[in-house]
Amino acid sequence: MAFARAVGPVVDAAKEYGFTTRLSAAIGGRRRLEAAYHTPHVRAIIRSFKKWDRLGDITTRVWWPNRFKRIYGESGTPYMSADDVFTTNPYDLKSVLVEGKKDIDDFVIEPNWIVMARSGQTYGLNGSATLITAYHKGFFLSDDMIRIIPDLTKARPGYLLTALTHPTLGRPLVIREAYGMSIPHLDPADVSEFTVVRLGTKNEEKIADFAEQAALEQARAESLERKLVDVAGQIVSEFLLLPSL
């Protein structure tokens, strides 16, 4: 609500069908020829931004790790897939063997980073993003997650997360970057081009406070739920071990 109010209305007079775009817009840069990339609605959203920055200009790094063959084992490092990251307290998490992996530093995650699902259907998981908290710190995250490190001198993580995930003013700008037919993908180079609207320090701080507090509360709730599950399991186990009457 605060984000949408600060941005203001989006004036979209054009129709979504039968629209045209300049050839220079289609063949410049990454040469995006898909109609979905150039829809009038997406252009209207960007036109409504009085001031904006490229995501790549206000972050220190946007990348994805190399793909790797997952070998699971009980003695490995706790592992989260993209589905796990966006599931509340996912059931039956696996552990992956990563000892000796040369590029392991590319898989390390830190609180206040943002991770984004880089594949899947455009109406589903693809492009979904979340803020890393202490809850994720001990996990080895899938290579199917784009990592985004905010530059704290230019924008707070909570504000960037809101700009990327807002259902009407952010997500359409992310999803238009997806390419491919069967399983669309996002590329870090394209995500770096995401248009981040700038709303002034006061508005951005307020929005960041809300987003970051929500992430922390969710992490606390998941931690509490895990503790409750452990206690409940112990109580049930003790009950089952009681001698029959």
N, C-alpha and C positions, 0 to 999 in steps of 0.2 A: 504493500500500500504506500509506504513512504517513498519507495523508489519510483513507482509509477506517478505519484503526485509530483515529485520533483522533476521528472522528465517532461510531464505534460502530455497533452493529447497528440495522437498520431493522425495526421490528415492523409487519408488514403483514398483518392478520388478515382484512381485507375481500376480497371477490371483485372481479375487474375487470369483471364483467358484472352487470347488474341492480342497480347501486348508485344511491344517491340523494344529493342535495346540497341544502343550504338555498337557498331562493329568493334570500335576501339575498346569498349568495355569488355567484350568477349575474348579478344585475342591478346589483350595486354596482361602482363604479369604471369599468372599461372595458367592462362588460356582456358578459362572455365566456359565451356560451351553448353552446359546443361541449363535448361530453361529455369529450373528450380533455383539456381543461383541468382538469377536476375529478376525475380518476381517483383512486381510493383509494390507489394506490401513490405518486403524487406527493404527496398529503397526508401519507402515512406518512413520506416522506423529510423533509418540512418539520417534522413533529412530532418527528423524531429529533434535530433541531438544538436544543441547549440554549440557544444564543445565536446571533443572526443580525442582519445589517444588509441594507437595500436596497442594491443595487449603485449606484443613483443617489446615495445618501447618502455613499458612500465613494469616489466618483470626482469629477473636476472637470468632465467633459463626456462625454455619450454621444449620438452623432449620426450622421447620414449626409449626404453631400454631395448636391447636386441632380443629377438625371440630366443627361447631356450627350451630344451626338452626337459619336461618336468619329471623328476624321479622322486616318488614319494616314499617316505620312511618315517617310522615312529621317532627316530633320533634326530630328525631334521628340524628345520626352522619353521615355525608356524606360518602357514601360507594363506593368502586371501586372493581369490579370483575377483574379477570385476563384479560378478553377481554377489559374491560375499560382501564386498565393500558396501553395496547398496541394500543389503539385507540386515534387518535388526537382529543382532545376536545370531548369526548363521549357525545352523546345526551341523555338527560333524565336520569341523574344519580339518584340513589335512596339514601335514608337515612335508616340506620339500627339502631334498638334500642339495645343499649349495656349497659345501666345503670345497675350496680350491677354485671356485668360479672366478675367472679373471676380471670380469666387469661387474663384480658384485656391488661396487659403489653406486652404479647407476640404478640399482634396485632399492637402495636405502631411502627411507622417507623420514621427514621431520615434521613436527607440529607446525601448523600455519602454512604448509604447502597446500596446493590444490591438486587433486587428481581427477582425471576425466576419462570415462569409458571411450575407447577409440573405435569400437566396432559394434555392430548390431543394427537393428532396424531403426529408422529415423523417428518412428513413433514409439520406440521403446527405450532400451538402455543407452543406445548410442548418444554421446554428447552429455550424458548425465555427469555431474561434477559434485564433489564434496570436499570439505575442509578436513585436513589431517589433524588429529588430536593425539593426545598421549595414548588413547585407546588403541590406535593403529601402530604405535611406535615399534612394538616388538614383532611385527609381521613382515614377511617377505611378500610384496605385492606383485601381482601379475604384470607381465610385460604388456598386457592389453590395456594398460592405464597410462595415459599421457600425464607426465609430471609438470607442474607449473609452480615456479618459485617466485612469489611476489617480491618486488623491490619495495621494501617498507618505507623508503624515503619518498615514494611516488604514489603508492596506493596500498591500503590495508587489505589483508586477505579476505576478510568478511565482505568488503565492498566488491572486490573482484568476483567473488563467488556469486554474489547477488546479481551483478551485471551479466555473468555468464549463464545463470540458470533461471532468471526471471521468465515465467512462462510465455509472456507476450512481447517483451522488449529485449530479451536476451537469447533464449533458446532458439527462436527462429534464425538468429544471426549465426549461431553455432551450427545448426543442422544444415543450413544451406552450403556449408563447406564440405559436407559428406560426399564421397564419390564411390562409385561401384553400384552394381545392380543387386546381386543376390544377397550379399552381406556388406552394406555400405561401411566405409571406413572414414576416419578423420586422420589428417596428417598434421604433425606439430607445426610445420611451416604455414599451413592454412589457418590453424588455430591462432598462431601468432598474429595473424592479420585481423583478428576479431576486433570490432569497433567498440571500445569501452567509453561509454558516455561519462563526461565529467560534470559533476553537479555542485562543485564548491566544497570547501573543507567541512563546513558545518553539516551539510546534508550527508556527505560521504562518511563522516565520523559516526553520525547517528545510525546510518544504515549498517555500517561495519559492526557497531556495538551489538545491534540486534542479531546479525548473522553469526558472529563469533560466540555470543552467549548461547544461542540456540545449539550450536555445534557442541559446546561444552556440556550443556544440559543433556543432550542426547548421549554423549559419552558417559556421563554419570548414570543415566538411566540404564544403559546397557551393562555397565559394571554392576549396578545394583541387581539387575535381573539375573546376571550370571551367579551372583552370590546367593540369591534366593533359590535358584535352580539347584545349586550345590547343597544348600541346607535341606530343601525338600527331598532331594535324592537320599541324603543321609537319614532323614526321618523315616522314609519309606523302607530303606534297607534295614534299619533297626527294627521296624515293625514286623517285617517279614521274617526276621530271625527270632522273634519271640516264640516261646514254646506254645504249642497249641493248647487250648483249654479242654 
